[in-house]
Amino acid sequence: MQATTNGHSSHADHDAHASADGHGHSSHVTEFDVRILRQDGPGNSSYWERHRIKREADMNVISVLQRVAAQAKTVEGQRVAPVAWDCNCLEEVCGACTMLVNGRVRQACTALVDRLLEDSPEGIELRPMEKFPVVRDLVVNRRRLFRALEKVRAWIPVDGYYDAGPGPRVSPEQQQQAYPLSECMSCGCCLDACPQFNKLELERNEGETDEQFHKREHETYDTHFVGAHAISQVMLFNNHPTGALNAGERLDLLTAPGGIQDCGNAQNCVNVCPKKIPLTTSIGRAGRATTLRSIAKWFGG
Amino acid sequence: MAKQRVMIVGGGLAGLSAAMQLAEAGISVDLMSLTPVKRSHSVCAQGGINSVNSVTRQQGDNEYLHFDDTVYGGDFLQHQPPVKEMTEWGPRIIDLMDRLGVPFNRTPEGFRDQRRFGGTLFKRTAFAGATTGQQLLYALDEQVRRWEVEGKIKKYEFWDFLGPVLDQNGTCRGCIGQDLVTMEIRSFPADAVVIASGGCGLIYGRSTMSMVCTGSAASRAFRAGAKYGNGEFIQVHPTAIPGADKLRLMSESARGEGGRVWVPRKPQDTRDPKQIPEAERYYFLEERYPKYGNLVPRDIATREIFNVCTYEGLSVEQDRLAVYLDVTHIPRAVLDQKLGGILDIYEKFQGVDPRETPMKIFPAVHYSMGGLWVDYERTAEGGLRLGSPRNQVTNIPGLYAIGECDYQYHGANRLGANSLLSCIFSGLITAPGLANWIKSVPGGAAADQPSSLFDSARRQHQQAHDALLKRSGGGENPYLIHQELGNVMTKAATVVRRNDVLQEAYGTVCELAERAKRCSLSDTGNWTNQNVVFTKSLLDMFPLAKVIVKGALQRDECRGAHFKPDFAMPGLVATDPAAHRREAEAWCDRFEENTRKWLKSTVATHVEDGDPVLVYEDVDTTLIPPRPRLYGLVGAEVIEEVWNQRQVAKAAAGHDGNGAVGKGAVKATAAG
């Protein structure tokens, strides 16, 4: 590669994204504190740490954590390891960045700093979700949430993937009922807010293989409350014309130990769902469907 | 013979569809992903998935026209057989996804509804609200979970692909991965490894891509000897919401459903946009491209928005660049039903309801057309030979690439709603080829290879990891170097490219690469150490950044997303008809000359600590001969006339025995 021979181009000043950087910096250059509950690993005790962040326009909690990682220094000037957190899409559609922001379970990406500081000018507080084992800092283990989808067989059991023509006709009304349920991003907010969903933390036994450990994990998960997200997925698949062919099986799984009967109808789930999924409507429908099924079974149906 | 397995790296649409089909074929699959697969970047795709359908067919559409739109949109820079095959599979793929339960929007009669997207004149796009990617990904995720329960697929989520394991003959025998929680490094023997790791937008710092889209897996394959194709072709999406942490996509479907792009005619008009009368608004896409209007292909929309803000000074704001994307004239109920998902994103992140106030948007890096070079086997008819192990294989036997991280389907520019199709298609088509490959891997199954092969590869990665943790001094901060890299890449290699800027950027990228080697870690532990994982992925960005910048520097032309004003071919200026005609002839001469010189794929090979070596490979254009893309050019009609006459003359002179040239000429009249 040859060395640069030409000078700067005036054009270079007009880069495609200079825009976002230059926006609104001058209006209020100030700082704020973020308090983070840290934990170095499973079984370790947790501790609070305070970081001071320069306030910029259009910040969200993710950009705050990015600044924390880049400076890796507490308010007292102590050098620390960057805070670990989970995130991916930053558009509130992947479900990764769930945590407690100022005490409320939500996605960190849509937690806008300006709004948070309006409500609590003293700063922002970040904690990991409460119902899942902490892996490190704000990262939690949500395998249980996905296991629930296996347990209730949350899928359409098609015959195969060869060409078999289009799917069944679906009315717009049916589609509009299914669509919101299908937006569930397995973020876990509904579970964290649920009084019936208790934290389960399993430790690996000496000499236990991956397979043995995961099997034991599944067995434990399966006997505890499955959660609103999974009940809602049962309704999604039971209402699909093809999925309905296995509706009974899903309902049976939903009344097994840890099933819908454990729901205490606290309605916290629907209040915290970032996608506004009508979880309590699903639970109500599922309740009626399981009742009807058990009555039908009594009468030998 | 030992039980054979395939390792798939990445669980987006491509990786999951490959996994699902391999499982159906009875092959055991391991699936490694940085993130739970349900959180893969495919989830972000909004607008829809393209294919010919029963409605468009009755309007004169067919697979050939979808194929033609794709290669014309991509400025002819893709080998045509894979694209032809993809468009032919399109209708069946939509049907399959429909059967898997994707809640596609419906017509009152219960059929799938369709919308229009950029670069096409038909309503060819099936969609599920404005979260089509999410819905497609979930359907595949569910099928893979089903196979997981059956024991056919084993997922390794929160695992990082560190590199392939090659035997002494250069055949891929598996890979090395790292558990992101325990930081354990482990070898995975596999009879084939499929990279399905997505795009590399994070090389640009901020983009519309997810945080896992660092390009690291592709780069690690590249560093291990896999070739990289068309790296310089990066799509900048015309409409995104600028943000401090990332740039959020505002789907083309907003325009597909009737959204209009405009700026006030008076620069930085301070009035409320709704109070600005029609006559004082400049609908620049509609005025300049009456046929396609707001739905011109992405490269053109991007450049026009960029130009209107920078060169014409008509940005709607004083201190940052943005234009209005206006959907306020569309009834609220329609917006909620068809665009609810994306409008909510705008409202959530900007705090403004786009149903009431025009959105402010600007272009952002969005899609990597380039990627790992892959092969294919064509049939005499110009499609793909199904079941050929050559389909989607890199130049390393046994190492495959699919989805956004391959270079195969989009050429110089990607048509909207074709990415979901290409990802699912490349996943599906790879499975039968892999089934045949693993039946006859030279030298037997991976599980039967000497363990020393895997041990030594594992040890090398372990040593590199330990060295990075132990490195003291240096003092460079990986996060800040990443920001600097992003700035230089965004400035030099996005919408407009100039050789002086690229030349300087190459130097800066090389300097940053050296500085990145002196990064000090702020976390030296061995438990969920995101600091070391990020630093490794940063180091892996440089080989690809060099390929992108060097490729752009060397390619002295304008093609698709790659626009160099110094080599643009402007419209005609003469007013006298004879002179006009002569200009058109000269224009066509220049176009033909440029095609001869530059209608070639860039193929890059890695050189450790050196400049990547670039060679140029001819493109298979035997099915649709290249023709000029004339959207909005002054004098386009005359150029087209001259061009068509030349093609007819060539065909008559017997330049092309199969009549493909003549067919192309007729097509040019229809679609130009």
Interface residues (C-beta under 8 A of the other chain):
Chain A: M1 Q2 A3 T4 T5 N6 G7 H8 S9 H11 A12 H14 D15 A16 H17 A18 S19 A20 G22 H23 G24 D40 G41 E56 A57 D58 M59 N60 I62 S63 Q66 A69 A70 A72 R79 V80 A81 P82 A84 W85 C87 N88 C89 L90 E91 E92 V93 C94 G95 A96 C109 T110 L112 R115 V135 R136 D137 V139 R142 F146 L149 E150 R153 A154 W155 I156 P157 V158 G160 Y161 D163 A164 G165 P166 G167 R169 V170 S171 P172 Q174 Q175 Q176 A178 Y179 S182 E183 M185 S186 F237 H240 T242 G243
Chain B: M20 Q21 E24 T35 P36 K38 R39 S40 H41 V43 C44 R92 I94 D95 L96 D98 R99 L100 G101 P103 F104 N105 R106 T107 P108 E109 G110 F111 R112 A128 G129 T131 Q134 Q135 Y138 A139 E142 Q143 R145 R146 E148 V149 V181 G205 R206 S210 M211 V212 V236 P242 G243 A244 D245 K246 L247 R248 L249 F306 T310 D319 R320 L321 A322 Q337 G341 I345 K348 F349 G351 F362 P363 A364 V365 L428 N477 Y479 L480 N487 T490 K491 A492 T494 V495 V496 R498 N499 D500 V501 Q503 E504 Y506 G507 C510 S522 D523 T524 G525 W527 T528 N529 Q530 N531 F534 K550 D611
